Amino acid sequence: MFNLGIFNTQPPHLYFGGVERRIMELSKRLSEKVNVTVYCGSKAGFRKACNFQNVRIVPCFSTDISFPLDNWFFNRTIRGAFDQIKADIYEVHTVSGYGLLRALKKLGVRKPLIEVVHGVLADEYAQTVKGVHPTLRSKVSRALMRYMSKLEMELAQAATLVVTISNYSLERVVELYGVEREKVRVVPNGVDPNVFRPMEVADVFRKRLGIENRYCVLFVGNLIPRKGVHFLVEAARCVVKDEGDVVFLIVGEGPLLGFLTSYSVKLGVRRNFIFLGNVSDSALPIIYNCADVFVLPSLQEGQGIALLEAQASAKPVVAFDVGGVRECVKHGETGLLVEPDSTELGKAVLKLLRDESLRVRMGASGRRFVCKNFSWDVYAGRMFKVYLEALEY
């Protein structure tokens, strides 16, 4: 067995984003072959090292204020504590390890480093510049995104191998970061179809959510600019004109929560929105099963784990036809892909809400598609091969 050190600013057992889910799902499946240690920021009250699902997780000092600041402190910590990190391979997610890279260079340590690029930050920056609301906050956010994309490029160019999650992201890594195609490996995210599956949901649970006897349109994800949730708020105006009692259930947190809440008030659809915040891993599969339609209006997406989870739960999906989304949604079969436009988004949602047989057919097709093509077990095996390849360099 060899020692694998994984670096990510967010504690993967306390956060529920796609990056964190990938780290935990792959790590616990490889625990019999690899000694995995995850080094992460001291966020969400995480202060003491622990073993979680057979994975060793170690806190490294960071702040818990905002990601850019948290990330800077985290990288400063791991750079200063490099001699305490014992690993044969280093795996860095997005920009969570540039401090590690600089320590390796300074000390002349030659060990394999794998950079895992999820959504290609340079591409995300380019897409969100086209987005909404040139507020002071969004301008600062974009400036930080541009800076972090340069850090991600630094890591990708220096890495032994680069792993990314879709063919779309592979092309962006090569084009935007100048990385040789030969050192990029595509290992997509997956889903556990035994966890995310069709199930009956008790009426008492629906009542508790406030969606009893109402259509439910679900979004799951971080409330950040590239997720495009403002398009869903705008689309809601179109939808409620025909289906006035529909509920838009928003699962997730982020810096745009306040804006989205006030925007829904401004557009007169606040009564149709329920912002749940983050939910537990155990509750999430049940919530997917409460939905009639799942929507992901991202402007940029390397792949989209939530799309896989929704389809595994036999729910039809609506998403913008961007990035890696088209690789995990079959348009017209498992869901509907539309151009990034709130009117088109609203029309697609209405089409599915009006046609129950179409929802059932697409949902069943989506589950078959995901079970056949996406599995954490399969991708854990593929990632293990990447580690063995990196050790040979």
N, C-alpha and C positions, 0 to 999 in steps of 0.2 A: 504493500500500500504506500501511496505517496501523500504528502501533505499539500492541501489546497487552501490558499488564503483568498477569501472573497471580500471585496471592499465595496461598501454602499453606504451613503450618508444616512439613509433611513433604516432603523431597526426592522428587519424583514418580518419579525414575528409580531410587530406592533402596528405596522402600516400595511395597507391592503392594495397598493398600486400594482400595476403589471410587473414592474421590476422586482418588487418584493415577493410577489407571488411566484415568479420564475425562480428566484433564488431559493426559496423554501421548497418548492415542489421538486426541483432537480436535486438539491442537496440531500434531502431525506431519502431520495431514491438511490443515491450513490454512496450512502453512508457505509455500506458493507464493502465497498471497493476503494474508497478514498477517505482519508481523515480530513474532514471539512471544518474549517473555522471561518466564521463570518465576522469581519471587523466593521463596526458601524458606529454612527454618531450616538452620543448620549442624549437622545431625544425621547419625548413622551415618558419621562421619568425613568428611562433605562439607565441604571447606574452600576449594576452588578452582573458579571458574566454568568451565563446560564447554559444549560443544555435544553434545547427545545426540538422535539421531534427528531432526536438523534443528531442534531446539528449544534455544534458549539458556537455560541454567539458572544462576542466580546465588545463591550462599549469602549469607544475612544472619544475623548472629550470633544464636544461641539457645543454650540449654542442651540437653543430651541426657539428661535425667533422667526427667521425666514430662511428659505433654502440656500440662497447664495451665501449668506453669512454663516449658516450652519456648515455648509460645505467647505468654506474657507478654513474655519476652525478645525474641522475634521481632518482635512488634508495637512494642516499644520501639525496636528497631533501625531498622525501616522508617520509623518516625515521625521519628527523628533523621536519617536519611539520605534524606529525601524529595527533596531537590534533586538527588540522583544518579539518581533513577528517571525515565526518559524514556518516557512513554506517552501515547497519545491516548485510550485506554480502560483503565480499571482493572477487573480481574475478581478478586473476592475469594471464596474458598471457605470456607464456614461462618464461623468467627470468626477467620480468619487475617489480617484486615485492618482491625480497628477502629482500630489505630494510624494507618494510612493515612487513614482517614476523618477522624480528629481533626486530622491534619496539613492535609488539604484544607480543613477548616472554619477552622482557625486562620489559614491563609495566604490564605483567600478564593479558592482555585483552583476554577474551575468546569469540570470535565471529567466525562464520563460514568463512573459507577461501577456495575458489575453485581455484585450479590450472588447467589452460587450456593448455594442451600439444598438440602442433600441429604436429610437425615432429619428436619428440623425439631427442633432440640434441646429446645424446650419440650415437644413431644409425646413425645420420648424420655424426658425427665425424668418426665412424668406416667405413662408406661407402666412405667418401671423402678421407680418407687415401689411398684408392685404386685408386684414381683419378689421374689427370694429374699434370705434371709440378711442380716438387719439387723446386720451386723458393723460395727465402727468404720470399717474401710476403705470399706465400701459406703456408709455414712452420709456420709463425707467426699466420696466420689465423687459422690453425689447432690447434695450442697451445691454442689460445683463445677459440676455439670451445670446446676443452676438458675441460677448466676451467668453461665455461658457462654450460656445461652439468652437472657438479657437483652442480652448483647452482640450476639448474632445478630439479635435484634429491632431493636436500635439501627441495625445495618447495613441490615437489610431496609427499615426505614422511611425511611432517608436515601437509599437507592440510587435511581439513575435507573430501572433495571429490576431485577426479581428473576427469576431463573431457577430452576426446581425440576424434579424428575425424574419426577413422577407427578401425576395429578389428585388423588390423595389428599393429597400434600404441598401442592399448591396450596390446597386447602381448609383445611389446618391453618395455612398461612402467613397466609391471610386472617383466620381465626378467632382464632388465638393471638397474632399479631403486629400485627393491625390494619392490614394493608397493603391498599391498594386493589386489587381483583381485576384492574382494567384494566392494572396495570403488572407483572403476573406472567405469565411465559411458561413453558410446559412443554416441556422438551427432555430426554427420557429418556436414560438410559445405554444403551449398545449392546453389541455383541459382534462379534468378527471370526470369522465361521463358517468361514473358511479356516484359522484357527489352532485354534479349538475345534471339533473334528469327530470323528466316529467313526474309530477307528484300532485296529489290532491292537497288543497290548502283549506283548512277549517275556516268557516265563515267568521268565527270569533277573531281570527288573525286579520282577515280583511277589514273587519269592523274596527279593530284596533288601529289599523293604518289609515282608516278614513276612506276606504275605496269599496266598501260593500255595495254591490249592485251598480257599480259604475265601471265604465271602460277605464283601463289603466294603461298609460303609455309610460314606459320606464327608461330612465337613463342611469347608468352606473359609471362613475369616473371622477377624476379630480376636476374641481371647478377652476380651470385655468384657461387662458385665451384660446389655445389651439384646440380645445375640446368643443368649441363652437356652441356652447349651450345657449348663447343669446339667440342663435338661429331657431332653436326649439321654442324659446319664449315668443319669438315673432311668429313662428308657424302655428303656435297655439291659438292666435287670434283667428286664423283661417279655420282651424279645426272646431273650435267651440261655437262658431256660427252655425255649424251643422249638428254638432254633438256637444251640446252645452254642458252636459254633466260629466265630461271626460276628465280624468285626473292625470296630471303629469307628475310622476313620482321621481324625485331626484335624489339619488344615493351618492354621497360623496361630499367632501369639503374642499375648500381652497380659497384663494384670495378674492375670487369674483363672487362669493356668496352674497355679500351686501349689494353689489351692483345688480345681480340677477334678481334678487328679491325686489329691489326698487324698480327695476325695469319691468317686471311682471305687473307691478302696481300701475306704472305709467301706461302700459298697454291694455290695462283693464282685464287681465287674466289671473290676478293673484289668487283668487278663490279656487282656481283650477290647479294650482301648484302646491305640492307638499315637498318640503326640503327635509329629508331624513337625516342628513349628515352621514358619517361613517356608520356602518353596521358590522356586526360580528360575522366571522366566517360561517358560523352555523346558521345564521339568519339569512344570509345572501341567497342560497339556493331556493329557499322558500319564497323570497321576494321576487325572484325571477319568475316563479310559477304564479305569482299574483298578476303578472302583466298580460295584456292582450297583444301588445306590440313593444318591441325594444328598439330604441333609437340611439344612434351614436353619430352626432353631427360634427365630427372632428374635421378640421381644416387640413390636418396633417396627422398621419397615423402610420407607424411602421407596420403594425398588424392589427392589434386590438383584441386583447384577451377577453374583454367583456362581450365582444361579438361571438366568440367561441362559446362562452358560458351560456349566453342566451340561446344560441342554436342547439347546444347540447340539452338545454331545458325544453326544447321543442317549441321555441317562440320565434315567430317571423321577425326579421330585423329590417330596419330602414337606416341607411347610412349614406354619407356623401361618397361619391365615386372618386376617392383620392388615395394616393400612396399605396400601402400594402393591403388596404381594405378589400380591394377586388380579388385578392388572393385567398381570402377566407370567407367571402360571401359570394354565392352563385346568384347573380342577378336574374330575377324572374323565377328562380327555383327555391332558394332558401330565404330570399328577401328582396328588397328593392334598393337599388343604388341610383342616386340622383345627383345632379349638379349642385354645387354649394350655393344654395338659394333657399331662403325661408319659405317662399311660396311653393316651390317644388317639393320641399320637405313636408309641408302641410298636406299637399295633395296625396303624397305617397302614404302618409299616416291615415288619412281619410279612406283611401282605397282599401286598406287592410281592415280598418274598423268596420267598414260597410259590408265586408264579405267574410263571413265566418268560415266558410268552406275553404277559401283561399288561405286564411290564417292557419287552419288545421293542416292543409296540404303542405304549405311552406314550412311549418314547424316540424312536421314529420321528416320532410326532406332534409332540413337543416340538421336534425339530430343524426340521421344516417351519414350525412356528409362529414360531420365533425368526428363521429365515432370511427369512421373509416380512415380519415386523413390526419387527425390531430390527437395526440396522446402524450401525456407527460412521460410515460414509461418509454415510449419510442424515442423521444427527444433527449431523455436522460442518457440513453445508450449512445446517441449521436454525439452528445457533449463529451461523454467519456472518451470517445475516439479522438476528439479534438485535443483533449488533455494529453493523451498518449502521443499524438502527433507533435504537440508543443514540446514534450520532454525530449524528443529526438533532435531538436534544433541545437 
